[in-house]
């Protein structure tokens, strides 16, 4: 497939924003159960929510560059019963709204106790908003990933590993960003976020390598014979049927040499996984916290390369006809 940079930025920016929100709420849940000390300054959650919201807005803006008629974007929600894209279009603004409310509740101090458990644990409004936001966050991950995983004719995408990778890679970038953010806003949480970022990044490495190994063993289900309905043992293609390019040759094939794909694969494997882990491990030292923003930037660059490879690696069956002679 042809990697569209608008979709690459859409999915990576949304993933980082979703992961950052999950990181913020995870630390609040730990504080709720007295595993972590509660944050005395609500500004930590306010600033983190604002940063997550900015990433989500940037991703939404990037998506409009992929539309031929942006003014008709609202129609994308019409097929929510059958389309994962429509479901994503509905869930995304709902999630953004909850991230805004979560940050606003912390900013305004709107945290009246709602339920008290055994006199020790008090559930307030921000915790409830966080629960709802977490549900929508994972729903958005699934909707985005299933846009691709639901396509049976694209074997490289049609796997549960696609969903797992979207969740883990988004979570890894979000927790890495949270570690960098906490180094300046809440130094006491650097170790918490940094260690979680390392764990999620390593889990993402496992599932991404698993998908690469799976895809390397795939055998095409279609052949020239099945593509044109002729069961002759030897078929030689002489032409595509027309002399110029078309939508089919532009959008369903990346047009890059196979050597470039191999290079991009090793680039993203290095930048998205082991290098950020090393930078995070170094940044956990109080004297080297400047490495944490570098870890996020390096990992995000790696995720851009990973997403480009994700789209380019998928082989559309129509390329049996349209790409054999170019």
RAPENOR-V729657 format. One record per residue. N is the residue number from 1. RES is the residue in one letter. PHI is phi in whole degrees, 0 to 359 (none if undefined). PSI is psi in whole degrees, 0 to 359 (none if undefined). OMEGA is omega in degrees with one decimal (NA if undefined). Layout:
n=N res=RES phi=PHI psi=PSI omega=OMEGA
n=N res=RES phi=PHI psi=PSI omega=OMEGA
//
This chain:
n=1 res=X phi=none psi=158 omega=178.3
n=2 res=X phi=274 psi=119 omega=-179.6
n=3 res=X phi=287 psi=117 omega=176.5
n=4 res=X phi=270 psi=122 omega=-175.6
n=5 res=X phi=296 psi=332 omega=177.2
n=6 res=X phi=297 psi=319 omega=179.7
n=7 res=X phi=285 psi=326 omega=176.7
n=8 res=X phi=299 psi=312 omega=178.8
n=9 res=X phi=291 psi=324 omega=177.9
n=10 res=X phi=303 psi=306 omega=-173.6
n=11 res=X phi=289 psi=323 omega=-178.9
n=12 res=X phi=285 psi=322 omega=178.5
n=13 res=X phi=291 psi=317 omega=176.5
n=14 res=X phi=299 psi=316 omega=-179.3
n=15 res=X phi=299 psi=317 omega=179.0
n=16 res=X phi=295 psi=319 omega=178.2
n=17 res=X phi=296 psi=317 omega=177.9
n=18 res=X phi=296 psi=315 omega=179.5
n=19 res=X phi=298 psi=322 omega=179.0
n=20 res=X phi=295 psi=318 omega=177.5
n=21 res=X phi=299 psi=316 omega=178.4
n=22 res=X phi=299 psi=322 omega=178.7
n=23 res=X phi=296 psi=314 omega=179.8
n=24 res=X phi=300 psi=313 omega=-176.2
n=25 res=X phi=288 psi=328 omega=177.7
n=26 res=X phi=299 psi=316 omega=178.8
n=27 res=X phi=294 psi=326 omega=177.9
n=28 res=X phi=292 psi=322 omega=177.7
n=29 res=X phi=296 psi=317 omega=177.1
n=30 res=X phi=300 psi=319 omega=178.6
n=31 res=X phi=293 psi=325 omega=178.9
n=32 res=X phi=299 psi=321 omega=179.6
n=33 res=X phi=268 psi=12 omega=175.7
n=34 res=X phi=64 psi=24 omega=173.9
n=35 res=X phi=278 psi=326 omega=174.1
n=36 res=X phi=242 psi=151 omega=174.9
n=37 res=X phi=291 psi=141 omega=179.1
n=38 res=X phi=294 psi=149 omega=178.7
n=39 res=X phi=283 psi=120 omega=-179.5
n=40 res=X phi=292 psi=329 omega=-177.9
n=41 res=X phi=259 psi=117 omega=178.0
n=42 res=X phi=292 psi=345 omega=-179.8
n=43 res=X phi=299 psi=336 omega=177.4
n=44 res=X phi=299 psi=313 omega=180.0
n=45 res=X phi=288 psi=326 omega=178.9
n=46 res=X phi=295 psi=310 omega=179.7
n=47 res=X phi=297 psi=320 omega=178.3
n=48 res=X phi=295 psi=319 omega=178.1
n=49 res=X phi=295 psi=321 omega=178.2
n=50 res=X phi=296 psi=317 omega=179.0
n=51 res=X phi=296 psi=317 omega=177.7
n=52 res=X phi=298 psi=319 omega=-179.7
n=53 res=X phi=295 psi=322 omega=177.9
n=54 res=X phi=296 psi=320 omega=177.0
n=55 res=X phi=296 psi=318 omega=179.2
n=56 res=X phi=295 psi=319 omega=178.5
n=57 res=X phi=295 psi=318 omega=178.4
n=58 res=X phi=299 psi=319 omega=176.7
n=59 res=X phi=296 psi=319 omega=178.6
n=60 res=X phi=296 psi=318 omega=178.0
n=61 res=X phi=297 psi=319 omega=179.2
n=62 res=X phi=300 psi=326 omega=-177.7
n=63 res=X phi=295 psi=332 omega=-178.0
n=64 res=X phi=291 psi=337 omega=178.5
n=65 res=X phi=286 psi=351 omega=178.6
n=66 res=X phi=265 psi=357 omega=-175.9
n=67 res=X phi=262 psi=134 omega=175.4
n=68 res=X phi=289 psi=326 omega=178.6
n=69 res=X phi=228 psi=84 omega=-177.8
n=70 res=X phi=303 psi=332 omega=-178.9
n=71 res=X phi=294 psi=345 omega=179.2
n=72 res=X phi=259 psi=13 omega=-174.8
n=73 res=X phi=301 psi=327 omega=-177.6
n=74 res=X phi=299 psi=336 omega=-178.7
n=75 res=X phi=290 psi=344 omega=-178.1
n=76 res=X phi=297 psi=339 omega=-178.4
n=77 res=X phi=275 psi=357 omega=-172.0
n=78 res=X phi=290 psi=333 omega=-174.0
n=79 res=X phi=255 psi=40 omega=-173.9
n=80 res=X phi=296 psi=339 omega=-179.5
n=81 res=X phi=290 psi=331 omega=-174.9
n=82 res=X phi=235 psi=346 omega=-172.8
n=83 res=X phi=250 psi=126 omega=175.3
n=84 res=X phi=291 psi=331 omega=176.5
n=85 res=X phi=296 psi=317 omega=177.9
n=86 res=X phi=297 psi=320 omega=178.6
n=87 res=X phi=296 psi=320 omega=176.9
n=88 res=X phi=298 psi=318 omega=-179.2
n=89 res=X phi=298 psi=328 omega=179.6
n=90 res=X phi=279 psi=316 omega=-174.1
n=91 res=X phi=288 psi=323 omega=-176.3
n=92 res=X phi=303 psi=306 omega=179.8
n=93 res=X phi=295 psi=329 omega=176.7
n=94 res=X phi=295 psi=318 omega=177.9
n=95 res=X phi=295 psi=317 omega=178.0
n=96 res=X phi=300 psi=321 omega=178.4
n=97 res=X phi=296 psi=321 omega=179.4
n=98 res=X phi=289 psi=325 omega=175.4
n=99 res=X phi=298 psi=319 omega=178.1
n=100 res=X phi=297 psi=314 omega=-179.8
n=101 res=X phi=295 psi=323 omega=178.7
n=102 res=X phi=298 psi=313 omega=178.1
n=103 res=X phi=293 psi=320 omega=-179.4
n=104 res=X phi=295 psi=322 omega=179.7
n=105 res=X phi=296 psi=320 omega=176.9
n=106 res=X phi=292 psi=320 omega=-177.8
n=107 res=X phi=295 psi=317 omega=-176.7
n=108 res=X phi=274 psi=358 omega=-178.4
n=109 res=X phi=69 psi=27 omega=-178.1
n=110 res=X phi=275 psi=78 omega=-178.3
n=111 res=X phi=224 psi=53 omega=177.8
n=112 res=X phi=294 psi=141 omega=178.9
n=113 res=X phi=296 psi=132 omega=-180.0
n=114 res=X phi=256 psi=316 omega=-179.7
n=115 res=X phi=221 psi=137 omega=176.2
n=116 res=X phi=244 psi=127 omega=-179.1
n=117 res=X phi=257 psi=114 omega=175.7
n=118 res=X phi=54 psi=28 omega=175.0
n=119 res=X phi=72 psi=1 omega=-175.9
n=120 res=X phi=245 psi=323 omega=-177.4
n=121 res=X phi=251 psi=124 omega=-178.2
n=122 res=X phi=242 psi=121 omega=179.2
n=123 res=X phi=269 psi=118 omega=-179.9
n=124 res=X phi=249 psi=183 omega=-174.2
n=125 res=X phi=296 psi=324 omega=-179.0
n=126 res=X phi=294 psi=326 omega=177.4
n=127 res=X phi=293 psi=320 omega=179.0
n=128 res=X phi=294 psi=316 omega=177.2
n=129 res=X phi=299 psi=323 omega=177.9
n=130 res=X phi=295 psi=321 omega=177.7
n=131 res=X phi=298 psi=312 omega=179.6
n=132 res=X phi=297 psi=319 omega=179.0
n=133 res=X phi=296 psi=322 omega=179.2
n=134 res=X phi=295 psi=318 omega=177.9
n=135 res=X phi=299 psi=313 omega=179.6
n=136 res=X phi=293 psi=327 omega=179.5
n=137 res=X phi=298 psi=310 omega=179.2
n=138 res=X phi=291 psi=327 omega=175.7
n=139 res=X phi=297 psi=320 omega=178.3
n=140 res=X phi=294 psi=319 omega=175.6
n=141 res=X phi=304 psi=312 omega=-177.5
n=142 res=X phi=294 psi=316 omega=179.9
n=143 res=X phi=300 psi=313 omega=-179.5
n=144 res=X phi=298 psi=313 omega=-177.9
n=145 res=X phi=293 psi=323 omega=-176.5
n=146 res=X phi=288 psi=342 omega=172.7
n=147 res=X phi=304 psi=324 omega=-178.6
n=148 res=X phi=261 psi=319 omega=-176.9
n=149 res=X phi=293 psi=338 omega=-178.3
n=150 res=X phi=279 psi=352 omega=-177.0
n=151 res=X phi=274 psi=100 omega=-174.4
n=152 res=X phi=293 psi=331 omega=-176.0
n=153 res=X phi=281 psi=350 omega=173.1
n=154 res=X phi=254 psi=92 omega=-170.6
n=155 res=X phi=298 psi=326 omega=-178.3
n=156 res=X phi=296 psi=333 omega=-178.7
n=157 res=X phi=265 psi=332 omega=-170.7
n=158 res=X phi=282 psi=78 omega=-177.0
n=159 res=X phi=200 psi=147 omega=173.4
n=160 res=X phi=300 psi=338 omega=178.9
n=161 res=X phi=297 psi=332 omega=177.4
n=162 res=X phi=298 psi=315 omega=178.5
n=163 res=X phi=294 psi=315 omega=-179.8
n=164 res=X phi=299 psi=319 omega=-179.1
n=165 res=X phi=292 psi=319 omega=178.8
n=166 res=X phi=298 psi=319 omega=-179.2
n=167 res=X phi=291 psi=312 omega=-174.8
n=168 res=X phi=289 psi=320 omega=-179.4
n=169 res=X phi=290 psi=322 omega=174.5
n=170 res=X phi=295 psi=317 omega=178.2
n=171 res=X phi=296 psi=320 omega=180.0
n=172 res=X phi=298 psi=313 omega=-179.8
n=173 res=X phi=294 psi=323 omega=179.4
n=174 res=X phi=293 psi=317 omega=179.3
n=175 res=X phi=290 psi=326 omega=175.9
n=176 res=X phi=295 psi=318 omega=176.4
n=177 res=X phi=295 psi=323 omega=178.0
n=178 res=X phi=297 psi=322 omega=177.8
n=179 res=X phi=296 psi=317 omega=179.0
n=180 res=X phi=294 psi=318 omega=-179.7
n=181 res=X phi=294 psi=318 omega=-177.8
n=182 res=X phi=291 psi=336 omega=178.2
n=183 res=X phi=300 psi=334 omega=-179.2
n=184 res=X phi=252 psi=332 omega=-175.6
n=185 res=X phi=258 psi=331 omega=-178.8
n=186 res=X phi=205 psi=78 omega=-174.7
n=187 res=X phi=305 psi=335 omega=-179.7
n=188 res=X phi=292 psi=344 omega=-178.2
n=189 res=X phi=259 psi=0 omega=-177.5
n=190 res=X phi=301 psi=313 omega=-179.9
n=191 res=X phi=298 psi=319 omega=179.7
n=192 res=X phi=299 psi=307 omega=-178.1
n=193 res=X phi=291 psi=321 omega=-178.1
n=194 res=X phi=297 psi=316 omega=-179.6
n=195 res=X phi=293 psi=318 omega=177.6
n=196 res=X phi=295 psi=321 omega=178.8
n=197 res=X phi=298 psi=319 omega=178.6
n=198 res=X phi=296 psi=315 omega=-179.1
n=199 res=X phi=298 psi=313 omega=-177.2
n=200 res=X phi=291 psi=323 omega=177.7
n=201 res=X phi=297 psi=318 omega=179.2
n=202 res=X phi=292 psi=322 omega=175.1
n=203 res=X phi=297 psi=320 omega=176.6
n=204 res=X phi=298 psi=323 omega=176.9
n=205 res=X phi=298 psi=318 omega=-179.2
n=206 res=X phi=298 psi=311 omega=-177.0
n=207 res=X phi=289 psi=326 omega=-179.9
n=208 res=X phi=289 psi=319 omega=176.3
n=209 res=X phi=295 psi=323 omega=177.6
n=210 res=X phi=299 psi=320 omega=178.6
n=211 res=X phi=292 psi=324 omega=177.7
n=212 res=X phi=295 psi=317 omega=178.8
n=213 res=X phi=295 psi=319 omega=178.0
n=214 res=X phi=298 psi=313 omega=-177.4
n=215 res=X phi=294 psi=329 omega=179.5
n=216 res=X phi=293 psi=336 omega=-179.2
n=217 res=X phi=265 psi=358 omega=-177.6
n=218 res=X phi=293 psi=143 omega=173.7
n=219 res=X phi=242 psi=132 omega=-177.7
n=220 res=X phi=302 psi=136 omega=177.4
n=221 res=X phi=277 psi=341 omega=-179.0
n=222 res=X phi=252 psi=150 omega=175.4
n=223 res=X phi=229 psi=173 omega=174.9
n=224 res=X phi=302 psi=324 omega=179.9
n=225 res=X phi=296 psi=313 omega=-179.4
n=226 res=X phi=287 psi=334 omega=-178.5
n=227 res=X phi=293 psi=323 omega=-176.7
n=228 res=X phi=248 psi=1 omega=175.6
n=229 res=X phi=75 psi=24 omega=179.0
n=230 res=X phi=244 psi=124 omega=-174.3
n=231 res=X phi=262 psi=34 omega=177.1
n=232 res=X phi=280 psi=146 omega=-175.7
n=233 res=X phi=289 psi=334 omega=-177.6
n=234 res=X phi=227 psi=113 omega=-179.9
n=235 res=X phi=236 psi=131 omega=178.5
n=236 res=X phi=240 psi=124 omega=179.4
n=237 res=X phi=274 psi=132 omega=-178.8
n=238 res=X phi=253 psi=333 omega=-177.4
n=239 res=X phi=202 psi=164 omega=177.7
n=240 res=X phi=275 psi=345 omega=-176.2
n=241 res=X phi=109 psi=348 omega=175.8
n=242 res=X phi=204 psi=164 omega=-173.3
n=243 res=X phi=269 psi=327 omega=-175.9
n=244 res=X phi=265 psi=175 omega=176.6
n=245 res=X phi=284 psi=171 omega=-179.5
n=246 res=X phi=207 psi=179 omega=176.3
n=247 res=X phi=303 psi=320 omega=-178.0
n=248 res=X phi=298 psi=318 omega=-177.4
n=249 res=X phi=281 psi=339 omega=-179.7
n=250 res=X phi=271 psi=317 omega=-169.3
n=251 res=X phi=265 psi=342 omega=-176.2
n=252 res=X phi=249 psi=11 omega=176.8
n=253 res=X phi=209 psi=137 omega=-174.9
n=254 res=X phi=282 psi=335 omega=176.9
n=255 res=X phi=74 psi=13 omega=-178.8
n=256 res=X phi=258 psi=152 omega=177.7
n=257 res=X phi=294 psi=152 omega=-176.7
n=258 res=X phi=298 psi=332 omega=178.3
n=259 res=X phi=297 psi=325 omega=178.6
n=260 res=X phi=293 psi=320 omega=178.3
n=261 res=X phi=299 psi=318 omega=178.9
n=262 res=X phi=297 psi=320 omega=179.7
n=263 res=X phi=294 psi=316 omega=179.4
n=264 res=X phi=298 psi=324 omega=179.6
n=265 res=X phi=299 psi=313 omega=-179.3
n=266 res=X phi=289 psi=329 omega=177.1
n=267 res=X phi=296 psi=312 omega=-176.9
n=268 res=X phi=289 psi=326 omega=177.0
n=269 res=X phi=298 psi=325 omega=179.3
n=270 res=X phi=283 psi=312 omega=-173.3
n=271 res=X phi=285 psi=327 omega=-174.1
n=272 res=X phi=274 psi=340 omega=-172.0
n=273 res=X phi=235 psi=283 omega=-172.6
n=274 res=X phi=294 psi=321 omega=-178.1
n=275 res=X phi=294 psi=314 omega=175.2
n=276 res=X phi=298 psi=325 omega=178.9
n=277 res=X phi=298 psi=317 omega=178.5
n=278 res=X phi=296 psi=318 omega=179.4
n=279 res=X phi=293 psi=321 omega=177.4
n=280 res=X phi=295 psi=316 omega=179.5
n=281 res=X phi=299 psi=319 omega=176.8
n=282 res=X phi=290 psi=325 omega=-178.1
n=283 res=X phi=287 psi=344 omega=178.5
n=284 res=X phi=292 psi=343 omega=172.9
n=285 res=X phi=285 psi=134 omega=-176.4
n=286 res=X phi=299 psi=335 omega=-178.4
n=287 res=X phi=275 psi=354 omega=-177.2
n=288 res=X phi=232 psi=31 omega=-177.0
n=289 res=X phi=294 psi=343 omega=178.4
n=290 res=X phi=294 psi=344 omega=178.5
n=291 res=X phi=287 psi=340 omega=-175.6
n=292 res=X phi=293 psi=313 omega=174.9
n=293 res=X phi=298 psi=325 omega=177.3
n=294 res=X phi=296 psi=321 omega=178.9
n=295 res=X phi=300 psi=318 omega=178.9
n=296 res=X phi=294 psi=315 omega=-178.3
n=297 res=X phi=296 psi=318 omega=178.5
n=298 res=X phi=296 psi=316 omega=-179.3
n=299 res=X phi=294 psi=321 omega=179.6
n=300 res=X phi=295 psi=321 omega=175.5
n=301 res=X phi=300 psi=319 omega=177.5
n=302 res=X phi=295 psi=323 omega=179.5
n=303 res=X phi=289 psi=328 omega=173.5
n=304 res=X phi=298 psi=316 omega=177.8
n=305 res=X phi=294 psi=321 omega=178.7
n=306 res=X phi=298 psi=318 omega=-177.9
n=307 res=X phi=289 psi=325 omega=174.9
n=308 res=X phi=299 psi=314 omega=179.7
n=309 res=X phi=295 psi=321 omega=179.1
n=310 res=X phi=304 psi=314 omega=-179.6
n=311 res=X phi=285 psi=319 omega=-176.1
n=312 res=X phi=291 psi=328 omega=-175.5
n=313 res=X phi=289 psi=332 omega=-177.2
n=314 res=X phi=291 psi=132 omega=-174.4
n=315 res=X phi=250 psi=107 omega=-179.8
n=316 res=X phi=288 psi=135 omega=-179.6
n=317 res=X phi=303 psi=332 omega=-178.6
n=318 res=X phi=295 psi=343 omega=179.6
n=319 res=X phi=291 psi=345 omega=172.5
n=320 res=X phi=303 psi=327 omega=-178.6
n=321 res=X phi=261 psi=312 omega=-169.2
n=322 res=X phi=277 psi=343 omega=-175.4
n=323 res=X phi=248 psi=355 omega=-179.4
n=324 res=X phi=294 psi=323 omega=176.4
n=325 res=X phi=236 psi=118 omega=-176.8
n=326 res=X phi=225 psi=none omega=NA
//
